[in-house]
């Protein structure tokens, strides 16, 4: 889906985001998105380790 996006599309999306949130709130928005991604990655890695632990227990029985 993102393969069809060109440079102009990114510029248009950036302008729309600026209009919606305003320039002063962009750093807070970026910080929130980064924190959410960090939490998501942490949960995914802990989920993967739990899955591999469960699979190793099933294999040893």
Backbone as XML, in Angstrom:
<?xml version="1.0"?>
<chain id="A" units="angstrom">
  <residue number="1" name="UNK">
    <atom name="N" x="0.823" y="-1.190" z="0.000"/>
    <atom name="CA" x="0.000" y="0.000" z="0.000"/>
    <atom name="C" x="0.867" y="1.254" z="0.000"/>
  </residue>
  <residue number="2" name="UNK">
    <atom name="N" x="1.910" y="1.275" z="0.791"/>
    <atom name="CA" x="2.753" y="2.466" z="0.845"/>
    <atom name="C" x="3.710" y="2.539" z="-0.328"/>
  </residue>
  <residue number="3" name="UNK">
    <atom name="N" x="3.767" y="1.509" z="-1.160"/>
    <atom name="CA" x="4.637" y="1.527" z="-2.323"/>
    <atom name="C" x="4.198" y="2.538" z="-3.364"/>
  </residue>
  <residue number="4" name="UNK">
    <atom name="N" x="2.930" y="2.908" z="-3.356"/>
    <atom name="CA" x="2.399" y="3.857" z="-4.332"/>
    <atom name="C" x="2.551" y="5.312" z="-3.888"/>
  </residue>
  <residue number="5" name="UNK">
    <atom name="N" x="3.003" y="5.539" z="-2.662"/>
    <atom name="CA" x="3.140" y="6.905" z="-2.170"/>
    <atom name="C" x="4.437" y="7.519" z="-2.678"/>
  </residue>
  <residue number="6" name="UNK">
    <atom name="N" x="4.315" y="8.706" z="-3.253"/>
    <atom name="CA" x="5.487" y="9.415" z="-3.746"/>
    <atom name="C" x="5.860" y="10.539" z="-2.806"/>
  </residue>
  <residue number="7" name="UNK">
    <atom name="N" x="6.797" y="11.356" z="-3.240"/>
    <atom name="CA" x="7.249" y="12.481" z="-2.434"/>
    <atom name="C" x="6.163" y="13.509" z="-2.184"/>
  </residue>
  <residue number="8" name="UNK">
    <atom name="N" x="5.355" y="13.761" z="-3.216"/>
    <atom name="CA" x="4.283" y="14.747" z="-3.070"/>
    <atom name="C" x="3.229" y="14.278" z="-2.084"/>
  </residue>
  <residue number="9" name="UNK">
    <atom name="N" x="2.984" y="12.988" z="-2.046"/>
    <atom name="CA" x="2.000" y="12.466" z="-1.098"/>
    <atom name="C" x="2.458" y="12.715" z="0.341"/>
  </residue>
  <residue number="10" name="UNK">
    <atom name="N" x="3.735" y="12.503" z="0.592"/>
    <atom name="CA" x="4.281" y="12.737" z="1.931"/>
    <atom name="C" x="4.166" y="14.209" z="2.313"/>
  </residue>
  <residue number="11" name="UNK">
    <atom name="N" x="4.419" y="15.097" z="1.366"/>
    <atom name="CA" x="4.314" y="16.535" z="1.627"/>
    <atom name="C" x="2.874" y="16.909" z="1.945"/>
  </residue>
  <residue number="12" name="UNK">
    <atom name="N" x="1.939" y="16.379" z="1.193"/>
    <atom name="CA" x="0.520" y="16.674" z="1.427"/>
    <atom name="C" x="0.090" y="16.155" z="2.795"/>
  </residue>
  <residue number="13" name="UNK">
    <atom name="N" x="0.525" y="14.950" z="3.151"/>
    <atom name="CA" x="0.179" y="14.396" z="4.459"/>
    <atom name="C" x="0.768" y="15.258" z="5.572"/>
  </residue>
  <residue number="14" name="UNK">
    <atom name="N" x="1.995" y="15.721" z="5.404"/>
    <atom name="CA" x="2.630" y="16.582" z="6.393"/>
    <atom name="C" x="1.861" y="17.893" z="6.563"/>
  </residue>
  <residue number="15" name="UNK">
    <atom name="N" x="1.421" y="18.485" z="5.472"/>
    <atom name="CA" x="0.649" y="19.732" z="5.537"/>
    <atom name="C" x="-0.673" y="19.501" z="6.258"/>
  </residue>
  <residue number="16" name="UNK">
    <atom name="N" x="-1.339" y="18.392" z="5.966"/>
    <atom name="CA" x="-2.613" y="18.091" z="6.632"/>
    <atom name="C" x="-2.396" y="17.909" z="8.132"/>
  </residue>
  <residue number="17" name="UNK">
    <atom name="N" x="-1.336" y="17.217" z="8.512"/>
    <atom name="CA" x="-1.038" y="17.029" z="9.937"/>
    <atom name="C" x="-0.761" y="18.371" z="10.600"/>
  </residue>
  <residue number="18" name="UNK">
    <atom name="N" x="-0.009" y="19.233" z="9.931"/>
    <atom name="CA" x="0.250" y="20.570" z="10.478"/>
    <atom name="C" x="-1.040" y="21.353" z="10.671"/>
  </residue>
  <residue number="19" name="UNK">
    <atom name="N" x="-1.945" y="21.258" z="9.712"/>
    <atom name="CA" x="-3.208" y="21.980" z="9.824"/>
    <atom name="C" x="-4.085" y="21.412" z="10.933"/>
  </residue>
  <residue number="20" name="UNK">
    <atom name="N" x="-4.084" y="20.102" z="11.088"/>
    <atom name="CA" x="-4.935" y="19.483" z="12.100"/>
    <atom name="C" x="-4.429" y="19.725" z="13.521"/>
  </residue>
  <residue number="21" name="UNK">
    <atom name="N" x="-3.146" y="19.572" z="13.738"/>
    <atom name="CA" x="-2.617" y="19.614" z="15.098"/>
    <atom name="C" x="-1.937" y="20.926" z="15.444"/>
  </residue>
  <residue number="22" name="UNK">
    <atom name="N" x="-1.524" y="21.681" z="14.474"/>
    <atom name="CA" x="-0.827" y="22.930" z="14.739"/>
    <atom name="C" x="0.633" y="22.682" z="15.071"/>
  </residue>
  <residue number="23" name="UNK">
    <atom name="N" x="1.469" y="23.629" z="14.743"/>
    <atom name="CA" x="2.914" y="23.483" z="14.928"/>
    <atom name="C" x="3.331" y="23.310" z="16.390"/>
  </residue>
  <residue number="24" name="UNK">
    <atom name="N" x="2.730" y="24.031" z="17.337"/>
    <atom name="CA" x="3.186" y="23.878" z="18.731"/>
    <atom name="C" x="2.952" y="22.481" z="19.316"/>
  </residue>
  <residue number="25" name="UNK">
    <atom name="N" x="1.948" y="21.773" z="18.843"/>
    <atom name="CA" x="1.634" y="20.463" z="19.415"/>
    <atom name="C" x="2.374" y="19.314" z="18.738"/>
  </residue>
  <residue number="26" name="UNK">
    <atom name="N" x="3.072" y="19.574" z="17.647"/>
    <atom name="CA" x="3.757" y="18.498" z="16.931"/>
    <atom name="C" x="4.833" y="17.790" z="17.756"/>
  </residue>
  <residue number="27" name="UNK">
    <atom name="N" x="5.658" y="18.487" z="18.538"/>
    <atom name="CA" x="6.632" y="17.744" z="19.354"/>
    <atom name="C" x="5.972" y="16.800" z="20.359"/>
  </residue>
  <residue number="28" name="UNK">
    <atom name="N" x="4.875" y="17.243" z="20.959"/>
    <atom name="CA" x="4.155" y="16.375" z="21.896"/>
    <atom name="C" x="3.551" y="15.178" z="21.180"/>
  </residue>
  <residue number="29" name="UNK">
    <atom name="N" x="3.033" y="15.409" z="19.993"/>
    <atom name="CA" x="2.457" y="14.326" z="19.204"/>
    <atom name="C" x="3.530" y="13.319" z="18.815"/>
  </residue>
  <residue number="30" name="UNK">
    <atom name="N" x="4.678" y="13.799" z="18.382"/>
    <atom name="CA" x="5.776" y="12.908" z="17.998"/>
    <atom name="C" x="6.278" y="12.113" z="19.200"/>
  </residue>
  <residue number="31" name="UNK">
    <atom name="N" x="6.356" y="12.748" z="20.347"/>
    <atom name="CA" x="6.797" y="12.062" z="21.560"/>
    <atom name="C" x="5.804" y="10.970" z="21.952"/>
  </residue>
  <residue number="32" name="UNK">
    <atom name="N" x="4.518" y="11.253" z="21.831"/>
    <atom name="CA" x="3.494" y="10.260" z="22.159"/>
    <atom name="C" x="3.541" y="9.075" z="21.208"/>
  </residue>
  <residue number="33" name="UNK">
    <atom name="N" x="3.724" y="9.349" z="19.931"/>
    <atom name="CA" x="3.806" y="8.266" z="18.943"/>
    <atom name="C" x="5.038" y="7.408" z="19.211"/>
  </residue>
  <residue number="34" name="UNK">
    <atom name="N" x="6.167" y="8.035" z="19.504"/>
    <atom name="CA" x="7.395" y="7.285" z="19.782"/>
    <atom name="C" x="7.241" y="6.421" z="21.028"/>
  </residue>
  <residue number="35" name="UNK">
    <atom name="N" x="6.614" y="6.958" z="22.059"/>
    <atom name="CA" x="6.406" y="6.190" z="23.284"/>
    <atom name="C" x="5.461" y="5.018" z="23.028"/>
  </residue>
  <residue number="36" name="UNK">
    <atom name="N" x="4.428" y="5.235" z="22.248"/>
    <atom name="CA" x="3.497" y="4.155" z="21.921"/>
    <atom name="C" x="4.186" y="3.056" z="21.130"/>
  </residue>
  <residue number="37" name="UNK">
    <atom name="N" x="5.024" y="3.427" z="20.172"/>
    <atom name="CA" x="5.768" y="2.427" z="19.398"/>
    <atom name="C" x="6.739" y="1.649" z="20.278"/>
  </residue>
  <residue number="38" name="UNK">
    <atom name="N" x="7.382" y="2.326" z="21.208"/>
    <atom name="CA" x="8.310" y="1.666" z="22.122"/>
    <atom name="C" x="7.571" y="0.638" z="22.981"/>
  </residue>
  <residue number="39" name="UNK">
    <atom name="N" x="6.410" y="1.003" z="23.502"/>
    <atom name="CA" x="5.610" y="0.081" z="24.304"/>
    <atom name="C" x="5.149" y="-1.089" z="23.459"/>
  </residue>
  <residue number="40" name="UNK">
    <atom name="N" x="4.713" y="-0.818" z="22.243"/>
    <atom name="CA" x="4.251" y="-1.879" z="21.346"/>
    <atom name="C" x="5.369" y="-2.873" z="21.059"/>
  </residue>
  <residue number="41" name="UNK">
    <atom name="N" x="6.569" y="-2.378" z="20.753"/>
    <atom name="CA" x="7.704" y="-3.261" z="20.472"/>
    <atom name="C" x="8.069" y="-4.090" z="21.696"/>
  </residue>
  <residue number="42" name="UNK">
    <atom name="N" x="8.031" y="-3.481" z="22.874"/>
    <atom name="CA" x="8.337" y="-4.209" z="24.103"/>
    <atom name="C" x="7.338" y="-5.332" z="24.330"/>
  </residue>
  <residue number="43" name="UNK">
    <atom name="N" x="6.066" y="-5.037" z="24.139"/>
    <atom name="CA" x="5.033" y="-6.055" z="24.330"/>
    <atom name="C" x="5.148" y="-7.166" z="23.296"/>
  </residue>
  <residue number="44" name="UNK">
    <atom name="N" x="5.476" y="-6.807" z="22.064"/>
    <atom name="CA" x="5.625" y="-7.830" z="21.026"/>
    <atom name="C" x="6.802" y="-8.748" z="21.334"/>
  </residue>
  <residue number="45" name="UNK">
    <atom name="N" x="7.912" y="-8.185" z="21.797"/>
    <atom name="CA" x="9.071" y="-9.025" z="22.103"/>
    <atom name="C" x="8.804" y="-9.902" z="23.318"/>
  </residue>
  <residue number="46" name="UNK">
    <atom name="N" x="8.087" y="-9.390" z="24.312"/>
    <atom name="CA" x="7.767" y="-10.224" z="25.470"/>
    <atom name="C" x="6.762" y="-11.302" z="25.090"/>
  </residue>
  <residue number="47" name="UNK">
    <atom name="N" x="5.872" y="-10.991" z="24.161"/>
    <atom name="CA" x="4.922" y="-11.992" z="23.672"/>
    <atom name="C" x="5.650" y="-13.089" z="22.909"/>
  </residue>
  <residue number="48" name="UNK">
    <atom name="N" x="6.635" y="-12.713" z="22.093"/>
    <atom name="CA" x="7.419" y="-13.698" z="21.347"/>
    <atom name="C" x="8.190" y="-14.610" z="22.292"/>
  </residue>
  <residue number="49" name="UNK">
    <atom name="N" x="8.765" y="-14.037" z="23.345"/>
    <atom name="CA" x="9.532" y="-14.863" z="24.282"/>
    <atom name="C" x="8.610" y="-15.798" z="25.051"/>
  </residue>
  <residue number="50" name="UNK">
    <atom name="N" x="7.397" y="-15.342" z="25.371"/>
    <atom name="CA" x="6.439" y="-16.227" z="26.041"/>
    <atom name="C" x="6.006" y="-17.350" z="25.118"/>
  </residue>
  <residue number="51" name="UNK">
    <atom name="N" x="5.812" y="-17.040" z="23.832"/>
    <atom name="CA" x="5.416" y="-18.067" z="22.867"/>
    <atom name="C" x="6.510" y="-19.113" z="22.703"/>
  </residue>
  <residue number="52" name="UNK">
    <atom name="N" x="7.756" y="-18.676" z="22.603"/>
    <atom name="CA" x="8.853" y="-19.633" z="22.434"/>
    <atom name="C" x="9.037" y="-20.466" z="23.698"/>
  </residue>
  <residue number="53" name="UNK">
    <atom name="N" x="8.803" y="-19.871" z="24.860"/>
    <atom name="CA" x="8.896" y="-20.609" z="26.117"/>
    <atom name="C" x="7.800" y="-21.666" z="26.195"/>
  </residue>
  <residue number="54" name="UNK">
    <atom name="N" x="6.591" y="-21.324" z="25.776"/>
    <atom name="CA" x="5.478" y="-22.264" z="25.774"/>
    <atom name="C" x="5.742" y="-23.396" z="24.787"/>
  </residue>
  <residue number="55" name="UNK">
    <atom name="N" x="6.270" y="-23.071" z="23.618"/>
    <atom name="CA" x="6.567" y="-24.093" z="22.614"/>
    <atom name="C" x="7.662" y="-25.039" z="23.087"/>
  </residue>
  <residue number="56" name="UNK">
    <atom name="N" x="8.663" y="-24.526" z="23.804"/>
    <atom name="CA" x="9.738" y="-25.395" z="24.285"/>
    <atom name="C" x="9.223" y="-26.331" z="25.372"/>
  </residue>
  <residue number="57" name="UNK">
    <atom name="N" x="8.280" y="-25.883" z="26.180"/>
    <atom name="CA" x="7.687" y="-26.759" z="27.194"/>
    <atom name="C" x="6.875" y="-27.866" z="26.540"/>
  </residue>
  <residue number="58" name="UNK">
    <atom name="N" x="6.115" y="-27.524" z="25.507"/>
    <atom name="CA" x="5.300" y="-28.523" z="24.814"/>
    <atom name="C" x="6.178" y="-29.549" z="24.118"/>
  </residue>
  <residue number="59" name="UNK">
    <atom name="N" x="7.303" y="-29.131" z="23.600"/>
    <atom name="CA" x="8.203" y="-30.036" z="22.891"/>
    <atom name="C" x="8.908" y="-31.006" z="23.821"/>
  </residue>
  <residue number="60" name="UNK">
    <atom name="N" x="9.115" y="-30.617" z="25.077"/>
    <atom name="CA" x="9.826" y="-31.489" z="26.011"/>
    <atom name="C" x="8.908" y="-32.511" z="26.664"/>
  </residue>
  <residue number="61" name="UNK">
    <atom name="N" x="7.612" y="-32.325" z="26.544"/>
    <atom name="CA" x="6.666" y="-33.271" z="27.159"/>
    <atom name="C" x="6.402" y="-34.453" z="26.292"/>
  </residue>
</chain>
